[in-house]
Amino acid sequence: MTTGEAFNKLKAIMEDTHNLRAAAAVLQWDMEVCMPPKGAEARGRHLATLSACAHERFTDAAVGKLIDQLHGQADALTEDERALFNEIAYQYERATCIPEAFVRRHAKAQSAAYHAWLEARKQSDFSLFKPHLECMVNLAREKADYWGYEASPYDALLEEYERGMTVAQLRVIFDSLATRQRTLIARIMNAPNQPDLSWLEQPWNKDQQLQFTEHVLRDIGYDFAAGRQDQAAHPFTTSFSIQDVRVTTRVDERMFFSALYSSIHEGGHALYEQGYSQTDEGTLLADAPSLGMHESQSRLWENLIGRSLPFWRHYLPVARGLFPGQLDTVTPEQVYAATNRVTPSLIRVESDECTYNLHIILRFELETALIEGALDVADVPAAWNEKMATLLDIEVPDDAHGCLQDIHWSHGAFGYFPTYALGNLYAAQLFDAMTAAIPDMQEHVACGTFDTVRGWLRDNIHCVGRRKTAPDIITDVTGAAPQPDAYLNYLETKYTSLYGLS
Amino acid sequence: MTTGEAFNKLKAIMEDTHNLRAAAAVLQWDMEVCMPPKGAEARGRHLATLSACAHERFTDAAVGKLIDQLHGQADALTEDERALFNEIAYQYERATCIPEAFVRRHAKAQSAAYHAWLEARKQSDFSLFKPHLECMVNLAREKADYWGYEASPYDALLEEYERGMTVAQLRVIFDSLATRQRTLIARIMNAPNQPDLSWLEQPWNKDQQLQFTEHVLRDIGYDFAAGRQDQAAHPFTTSFSIQDVRVTTRVDERMFFSALYSSIHEGGHALYEQGYSQTDEGTLLADAPSLGMHESQSRLWENLIGRSLPFWRHYLPVARGLFPGQLDTVTPEQVYAATNRVTPSLIRVESDECTYNLHIILRFELETALIEGALDVADVPAAWNEKMATLLDIEVPDDAHGCLQDIHWSHGAFGYFPTYALGNLYAAQLFDAMTAAIPDMQEHVACGTFDTVRGWLRDNIHCVGRRKTAPDIITDVTGAAPQPDAYLNYLETKYTSLYGLS
């Protein structure tokens, strides 16, 4: 077989696996958005078959042989072909060094752990989840052994979500975040200017809220001809192709900000998915290099743009039109202050920009200790509560509001949490680089015009796909490796002014 | 391998193919109901992969070997297992006697023919479609040769849609239908009592129309916890499992009846799909034995129940509540008359109960002549127009309103049309048997109570699945083979009274 023939054959098999995964994504979207309740049982079987078929094709011995042949002939490929080949070879290696029997054992344990976690959280009883968490920790260590690592088994797990990042790097970054964020929070808690939230306490018509979100999504450049927005209990973004990227949002009549920021957050993810190079369609290159990089896009739009004063200078008049009489006496400054209120809280997903990373650091410290064997599962609740007191000065009333609040561990997704914090850091670094490249960017935002912002992100981030790791993209685009200073400077500047800190 | 092992292995492969087909059905539903326009291109590729994977698994040589082993050991299976085995063996035989190369050639020709037909219909220019129709006719003959037949190649094609029915039987049935329906239509055209349609000419709020359809769907027993109704340009029913059966409808503000009867029609299909035996879930037995049998369920609910006077005695008051002030002076008799107006027309899908079968007979006669070689494709427009004059006394102004009106031939679906007429005949035969079994059925309908009707259909038709052919089910349940008299008697009785025929 010639190099060209081998590459085309490999590409065709990959396209098949892509199509099967895209089909599974449609079934999952439907499950969250459309499916009638009784459809769930059969849907689980449909998804299991799709997943098995995709895995079977992807890990087929024929793929290995084609990769082996092409390894010696990569010079004959174009640059784009070589990038795709490298990604295929990387993912094939990762997938095939895990034995089939382990995959099945993991899936079974995961399902049991998930159901145990649901029940444990409901009853706020960690003991129900404990044996399952032990099992998931052991499986994670086993997986790390299959993948291999140098310094810490956690590095092997982290690579699944944030390739190119290490525990050692994270420890340095997170130490700096913890110190400066805790100092900032303490100053904010004692600040004279606490925001006025009284105007928020009125009902906000749901249809008008949805119209508002659609208006903003359109403005930031989300293409509704290549996507749609629906409602879901837990908002998410999914894509079946670059031309079919769907977002979901959650609307609550009592919450003025909830649907809006949910939509902007998912819209940020969606712009990424709609922004891949069309020539990468259906290949492994049309994907983010890491979850942190994906999260950087949602956070950049949600927080650095959506929670800024220029944003509200433009959108408060829009909101006034949609909610007649309800916002007449409110100023952009008041909305800006209200949407940036800082309150240390128990629950990660409800936390603000200033406290969020501390929730992540807590989880990172427990996870690394568990995976490296320095912490027993039995001691997780006590360790959680102690860190909650140290980092956020909060007392945890029960495990449901403590170590049982997140779904991730029941899935065995150790190494996932840090990507949320990295998303914040990347977003701030990218925002600084973008501000340097587009000096009048804030004026564009204040006009509700986002072509330059979106264009810059598309050219520098979206189009790259998985051609580089996230740390490499950040370094190339911003001139600095992933680091906490940009985010900390952003937070300190914003909140010093907002809360009148001296 | 023991018989039990072989059967379980065969069943597992069949479940996989079922799951892949169910996934494809979800993607198709999404394509019609939800998908943004730009998503179409990639969706085509996703569906092609699913279809190829399902076909590959279904026709795998391993399946053939298991079938060969089990053929000699069928006695060791339970009755239900044997029924399933027979259905698998039958469908495997049908699928594998068609060569792969032919399947690909057919798919390619079909796609070209479909696009040519769209353009030909748009321009009303048969010459654009002619070479493609020739190609599809030749492919259909080739397919008939692969499948094999005794009397007519059309029999082999018919078997795909209406197993157990033959051209010879259809000729006898259709001759009788043509004669008596034409006589009845002539009498109706000269009748003194033409219905009053003036009250229909007012706008009918779309949301209220949808509420009306949901009300009726609920009443007839459609389970919304195992399904949902959406809007679609061309209404259809689809199912992914017995517990997820979805209907679609079309709403037009100017048409009082359109959404309602579309919903009842699809609801009839859906009750069938929701009514299969739960133990057959995910197997080839959870399906109708033929398209005619499926259509009998939609027609029975739509026409024999939905277009009856007892139905409107109950639902006119319901409609009055939904459309305040719009129906106050209208009587159940007026609605009944309006929904049963007879008008010979050019277009099959717009035709009424009295003229519909004549449209089918026209197509059946042309199709059999084409497949048996008695008619040249070039002569189709002239033959169409001539038969339109003979059967319906209508002059065809152009081919767009004549032989180019239907999509079916562009798909190569010769043998499909007769199932529509058979659906009408089966419905009438079943309705008579049901009336004999439930003497007070009409009173139940007049109360909007359909448990007995649905229960009878479930026990006698739905639960059977594909354990028997449609003609066998009809014969067993009604005591007579498929025949036209029940339908003709129903039509003659209904219209003699409605139009005051002497």
Interface residues (C-beta under 8 A of the other chain):
Chain A: E15 D16 N19 L20 A22 A23 A24 V26 L27 D30 C34 M35 P36 P37 K38 G39 E41 A42 R43 R45 H46 A48 T49 L50 A52 C53 D223 F224 A225 A226 G227 R228 F240 S241 I242 Q243 D244 E281 G282
Chain B: E15 D16 N19 L20 A22 A23 A24 V26 L27 D30 C34 M35 P36 P37 K38 G39 E41 A42 R43 R45 H46 A48 T49 L50 A52 C53 D223 F224 A225 A226 G227 R228 F240 S241 I242 Q243 D244 E281 G282
